């Protein structure tokens, strides 16, 4: 069980959840007008034992993709969340109290003094999905740890398996996961980063144009000529400069927390939330491809969004059908996903991993490199699937978790602790850099690899 069971879990958690609206604003602007901020305490329940926010978030390259923002200094996470019933977008910061026995997460909702019960429920559902806080995911974490303990005991060489949280970061929604899995195909990770960022910037532009012109959403079909793109970006950059100046002035105020500074730094660049199916479905394909540098992916993302809007792709039903993560349900879901344009074996396996299936390893050129470098196993595109099955079979049904713990461990050996990397260094995580013993992450270099 994944998202649907997660929804149930959050509903069970909802009774003890506390909302605290600060009577005094924690931040002031130059005019003395304070911005409101709502604090929601989210009990971790059974997941509290051994849960570390840093490990739960910084466990997959998806955490590096916009609009996600991890602050390595305050060890906090922030991003916009799109709440439902009625639609509302809020920026939320997530942190964990710095105590070894902490059993609560703090959700700071910026620009809001309160949330309706439906909005609060929507937020908790999405956070629960993103961090895999469902009862079924917790059971999988414990089962995986038991298998590792039974196979390896206290072996020093496999310490990375024991220290791996067993939780792999994913997006708040299945749609965002599906789009980002498309972005991971056949390109350098640096391009995946830029495409995700461009989509969020596009969402900001869509929202801004609708707001400024007061046009109906159905009438907005941007076909921006290339010559006007630079002008629009210039306008955004001027806004960024003004906000950056404001931010610099606010740093003298000791009452502003690291999390708040992180949130402001994330917001001033004119980045919106991740676009919804409705926003993408009405876009012109050539415009989308050019604006976000998506190439052939524009057509696939557009068809995915249109399929969701038209009801041909039922996301809720897909997640309902994965409540039972069995081999038979995997096969059925895989067949349904394969019917979506552009969803080949690698993309399908990645999406199903995000949905909670861990017995299939999404294999690509990076898997081939890893097996050769770590296991001294030469393989090809044709044989890599069979090879990973043999190497990680003893961890069934959690082969992916063992593979990914190993992969993530070796990334850390090459680039340093990934949760401590500055955002500017994310683009250095490439297969070509993995060939070197240690990467000076501050050094700028041109790299090439397939994600």
C-alpha positions in Angstrom: 0.0 0.0 0.0 1.3 3.4 -0.8 -0.6 6.7 -1.3 -4.1 5.5 -0.5 -3.0 3.8 2.6 -1.0 6.9 3.3 -4.1 8.9 3.1 -5.7 6.7 5.7 -2.7 6.9 7.9 -2.7 10.7 7.8 -6.4 10.7 8.7 -5.6 8.6 11.7 -2.8 11.1 12.6 -5.1 14.1 12.0 -6.7 14.0 15.5 -3.5 14.7 17.5 -2.1 17.2 14.9 -1.7 20.6 16.4 -2.0 23.9 14.6 -0.2 26.8 16.2 -0.8 30.3 14.8 1.8 32.7 16.2 0.2 35.8 17.7 3.2 37.8 16.7 4.8 37.8 13.2 8.2 36.3 13.0 9.3 38.4 10.1 9.0 42.1 9.3 9.4 44.0 6.1 10.6 47.6 5.8 7.1 48.9 6.3 6.6 47.0 9.5 3.9 44.7 8.0 4.4 41.2 9.2 3.8 38.0 7.1 1.8 35.3 8.8 3.1 31.8 9.3 1.3 28.7 10.4 3.0 25.9 12.3 1.6 22.4 12.1 3.0 19.6 14.2 2.9 16.2 12.4 3.4 13.2 14.7 5.4 10.4 13.1 3.6 7.6 14.9 5.2 4.2 14.3 7.7 5.7 11.9 9.3 7.8 14.6 11.8 5.1 15.5 14.9 5.7 13.5 13.3 8.3 11.3 15.6 11.1 10.1 14.2 13.8 7.9 17.6 14.3 6.2 17.9 10.7 5.2 14.3 10.4 4.1 14.6 13.4 1.8 18.2 13.2 0.6 17.8 9.6 -0.6 17.2 10.0 -4.4 18.1 12.5 -7.1 14.4 13.5 -7.2 15.0 15.7 -4.1 17.3 17.8 -6.2 14.7 18.6 -8.8 12.7 21.8 -8.7 10.6 23.0 -7.0 12.2 21.0 -4.1 14.7 22.8 -2.0 16.9 21.2 0.6 18.9 23.6 2.9 22.1 21.8 4.0 22.7 24.4 6.7 19.4 24.3 8.6 18.7 20.7 7.4 15.2 21.7 6.4 13.2 21.3 3.2 10.8 23.6 1.4 8.6 23.7 -1.7 5.2 24.8 -2.9 2.3 22.4 -2.3 -0.8 22.6 -4.4 -3.8 21.9 -2.1 -7.2 20.9 -3.2 -10.9 21.7 -2.4 -10.7 24.5 -3.4 -7.3 24.9 -5.1 -4.7 26.7 -3.0 -0.9 26.8 -3.4 1.2 27.4 -0.3 5.0 27.3 0.4 5.8 24.9 3.2 9.0 24.4 5.1 9.5 21.0 6.8 12.0 20.4 9.6 12.6 18.0 12.4 13.4 19.2 16.0 17.2 18.6 16.7 16.7 15.9 19.3 17.5 12.2 19.0 14.1 11.2 20.3 12.0 13.5 18.1 8.8 12.0 17.1 7.3 15.1 15.3 7.8 17.0 12.1 7.2 20.7 11.9 5.4 22.0 8.9 5.6 25.8 8.5 3.0 27.2 6.1 4.2 30.6 4.9 1.7 33.4 4.2 -1.2 31.7 6.0 -2.6 32.2 9.4 -4.9 29.2 9.1 -5.9 26.3 6.8 -9.3 24.8 6.3 -9.7 21.2 7.4 -9.7 20.1 3.7 -6.6 22.1 2.9 -4.8 20.7 6.0 -5.8 17.2 5.1 -4.6 17.7 1.5 -1.2 19.0 2.8 -0.7 16.1 5.2 -1.6 13.6 2.5 1.0 15.0 0.2 3.7 15.2 2.9 3.0 11.7 3.9 3.3 10.4 0.4 6.5 12.3 -0.3 8.2 11.0 2.9 6.6 7.5 2.7 5.0 7.8 6.1 2.2 5.3 5.4 1.8 2.2 7.5 2.6 -0.1 4.5 5.8 1.8 3.8 6.9 1.6 7.4 6.3 -2.2 7.3 8.5 -2.4 4.2 11.3 -0.4 5.9 11.3 -2.9 8.8 11.2 -5.9 6.5 14.1 -4.6 4.5 16.2 -3.9 7.6 15.4 -7.4 8.9 16.7 -9.0 5.7 19.8 -6.9 5.7 20.4 -7.9 9.4 19.9 -11.6 8.6 22.2 -11.6 5.6 25.0 -9.4 6.9 24.8 -9.0 10.7 27.4 -6.5 11.7 29.7 -6.7 8.7 31.6 -3.5 8.3 31.6 -3.7 4.5 27.8 -3.5 4.4 27.4 -0.7 7.0 25.9 1.5 4.2 22.9 -1.0 4.0 22.2 -0.7 7.7 22.5 3.1 7.6 20.2 3.4 4.6 16.8 4.6 5.8 14.8 2.3 3.5 12.7 5.3 2.4 13.3 6.7 -1.1 12.1 10.2 -1.6 9.3 10.8 -4.1 7.1 13.7 -5.1 3.9 14.8 -3.4 1.8 13.6 -6.3 2.0 10.7 -8.8 1.7 13.1 -11.7 4.8 14.9 -10.7 6.7 11.6 -10.3 5.6 10.5 -13.8 6.7 13.7 -15.5 10.1 13.7 -13.6 10.7 10.0 -14.6 10.3 11.1 -18.2 12.9 13.9 -17.5 15.4 11.3 -16.2 15.6 9.5 -19.6 18.4 9.7 -22.0 20.1 12.9 -20.8 22.7 14.3 -18.5 21.4 14.9 -14.9 22.3 18.6 -15.4 19.8 18.7 -18.2 17.2 16.9 -16.0 17.7 19.6 -13.4 17.3 22.4 -15.9 14.2 21.0 -17.4 12.5 20.5 -14.1 13.4 24.1 -13.1 12.1 25.4 -16.5 8.8 23.7 -15.9 8.4 25.4 -12.5 9.4 28.8 -14.0 6.8 28.2 -16.7 4.2 27.6 -14.1 5.1 30.9 -12.5 4.8 32.6 -15.8 1.4 31.0 -16.5 0.1 32.0 -13.1 1.6 35.5 -13.4 0.1 36.2 -16.8 -3.4 34.9 -15.8 -3.2 37.1 -12.6 -2.0 40.2 -14.3 -4.4 40.0 -17.3 -7.3 38.6 -15.3 -7.8 36.3 -18.2 -9.8 33.0 -18.0 -7.6 30.0 -17.5 -9.2 28.3 -20.5 -8.2 31.1 -22.8 -4.5 31.0 -22.0 -2.5 29.2 -24.6 1.0 30.8 -24.7 2.8 30.7 -28.0 5.6 33.1 -27.0 8.0 34.0 -29.9 11.6 33.4 -29.1 12.4 37.1 -29.3 10.0 37.9 -26.4 11.4 35.2 -24.1 14.5 37.2 -23.1 12.4 40.3 -22.3 10.2 38.2 -20.0 13.2 36.7 -18.3 14.6 40.1 -17.8 11.5 41.3 -16.0 11.7 38.2 -13.7 15.3 38.9 -13.0 14.5 42.5 -12.0 12.0 41.2 -9.5 14.6 38.8 -8.3 17.1 41.6 -7.7 14.5 43.6 -5.7 13.7 40.5 -3.6 17.3 39.7 -3.1 18.0 43.2 -1.9 15.1 42.9 0.5 16.5 39.6 1.7 19.9 41.0 2.3 18.5 43.7 4.5 16.4 41.3 6.5 19.5 39.2 7.4 20.4 41.7 10.2 17.2 40.7 12.0 18.2 37.8 14.3 14.6 36.8 14.6 14.6 35.5 11.0 15.3 31.7 11.1 17.5 29.8 8.8 14.4 28.1 7.4 12.8 31.4 6.6 15.9 32.6 4.9 16.1 29.4 2.9 12.4 29.8 1.9 13.0 33.4 0.7 16.1 32.4 -1.2 14.0 29.8 -2.9 11.2 32.1 -3.8 12.9 35.2 -5.1 14.0 33.6 -8.4 10.4 33.7 -9.8 9.9 29.9 -9.6 6.4 28.6 -9.3 5.1 25.2 -8.2 5.3 22.1 -10.4 2.7 22.6 -13.2 -0.6 20.7 -13.0 -2.0 18.5 -15.7 -4.6 21.2 -16.4 -1.9 23.8 -16.9 0.2 21.6 -19.2 -2.6 20.1 -21.2 -3.6 23.3 -22.9 -0.1 24.3 -24.0 1.2 24.3 -27.5 3.7 21.4 -28.0 6.4 23.4 -29.8 6.2 26.2 -27.3 6.6 23.7 -24.4 9.5 22.0 -26.1 11.3 25.2 -26.7 10.5 27.0 -23.5 11.7 24.2 -21.2 14.2 22.6 -23.6 12.3 19.3 -23.4 12.9 18.1 -26.9 10.9 14.9 -27.7 9.8 14.8 -24.1 7.4 17.7 -24.7 5.1 15.5 -26.7 5.1 12.8 -24.1 4.5 15.1 -21.2 1.7 16.9 -23.1 0.0 13.6 -24.0 0.3 12.5 -20.3 -1.3 15.7 -19.1 -4.1 15.6 -21.7 -4.8 11.9 -20.8 -5.2 12.9 -17.1 -7.4 15.8 -17.9 -9.6 13.9 -20.3 -9.9 11.0 -17.8 -8.1 8.4 -19.9 -5.4 8.1 -17.3 -6.9 7.7 -13.9 -4.1 8.6 -11.4 -6.3 7.9 -8.3 -7.2 4.5 -9.7 -3.6 3.7 -10.4 -2.6 4.4 -6.8 -5.7 2.5 -5.5 -4.6 -0.5 -7.5 -1.1 -0.5 -6.0 -2.4 -0.9 -2.4 -1.3 -4.5 -2.8 2.4 -4.5 -4.0 2.3 -8.1 -5.3 3.9 -9.4 -8.4 0.6 -9.8 -10.2 -0.5 -6.2 -9.4 2.9 -5.0 -10.6 2.5 -6.8 -13.9 -1.0 -5.3 -14.4 0.1 -1.8 -13.5 3.1 -2.1 -15.8 1.0 -3.1 -18.7 -1.3 -0.1 -18.1 1.6 2.3 -17.9 3.2 0.9 -21.1 0.1 2.1 -22.9 1.0 5.7 -22.1 3.2 7.2 -24.9 6.8 7.3 -24.0 6.6 4.9 -21.0 9.2 2.2 -21.8 10.7 -0.3 -19.4 13.0 2.2 -17.6 10.4 4.9 -17.1 7.7 2.3 -16.0 10.1 0.7 -13.5 10.9 4.1 -12.0 7.3 5.1 -11.7 6.4 1.8 -10.1 9.3 2.2 -7.7 7.8 5.6 -6.7 4.5 3.8 -6.2 6.1 1.3 -3.7 7.3 -1.6 -5.8 10.9 -2.5 -4.9 11.5 -5.9 -6.6 12.3 -4.5 -10.0 15.4 -2.4 -10.6 15.1 0.4 -13.2 18.3 -0.4 -15.3 20.0 2.1 -17.7 23.5 3.0 -18.7 24.2 4.2 -15.1 23.4 0.7 -13.8 25.8 -0.7 -16.4 28.6 1.6 -15.1 27.8 0.8 -11.5 28.0 -2.9 -12.0 31.3 -2.7 -13.8 32.8 -0.3 -11.3 31.6 -1.8 -8.1 31.0 -5.5 -8.9 33.5 -5.9 -11.8 30.7 -7.1 -13.9 30.7 -6.3 -17.6 27.2 -6.2 -19.0 25.3 -4.6 -21.9 21.9 -3.1 -22.4 20.6 -6.5 -23.3 22.1 -8.3 -20.2 21.9 -5.7 -17.5 18.4 -6.7 -16.4 19.4 -10.3 -15.9 22.6 -9.3 -14.2 21.0 -7.1 -11.5 18.4 -9.8 -10.8 21.2 -12.2 -10.0 23.3 -9.8 -7.9 20.5 -8.5 -5.8 18.1 -11.5 -5.7 18.9 -12.3 -2.1 17.2 -9.1 -1.0 13.9 -10.0 -2.5 11.3 -8.4 -2.6 13.5 -5.3 -1.9 16.1 -5.7 -4.6 15.8 -2.0 -5.6 16.4 -0.8 -2.0 19.6 -2.8 -1.7 20.8 -1.6 -5.2 19.9 2.0 -4.4 21.5 2.0 -1.0 24.7 0.7 -2.7 24.5 3.2 -5.5 23.7 6.2 -3.2 26.6 5.1 -0.9 29.1 5.2 -3.8 27.7 8.6 -5.0 28.5 9.8 -1.5 32.0 8.4 -1.7 32.7 10.3 -4.9 30.9 13.6 -4.2 30.8 13.8 -0.5 27.7 13.7 1.7 24.9 14.5 -0.8 22.7 16.2 1.8 25.6 18.7 2.3 26.0 19.7 -1.4 25.1 23.2 -2.4 22.4 23.4 -5.1 25.0 24.7 -7.6 26.9 21.4 -7.4 24.0 19.1 -8.2 24.9 19.2 -11.9 28.2 17.6 -11.1 26.6 14.2 -10.3 27.2 12.4 -13.6 28.6 9.1 -14.6 31.8 10.6 -16.1 32.6 12.2 -12.7 31.9 8.8 -11.1 35.0 7.5 -12.8 37.2 9.6 -10.6 38.1 8.8 -7.0 37.0 12.1 -5.5 35.2 15.1 -7.0 36.1 18.6 -6.0 32.4 19.7 -6.0 33.2 23.4 -6.1 35.1 23.0 -9.3 33.2 23.9 -12.5 33.6 21.3 -15.2 31.9 20.0 -18.3 30.5 16.5 -17.9 28.6 14.1 -20.0 26.6 11.0 -19.1 23.2 9.5 -19.4 21.1 9.6 -16.3 
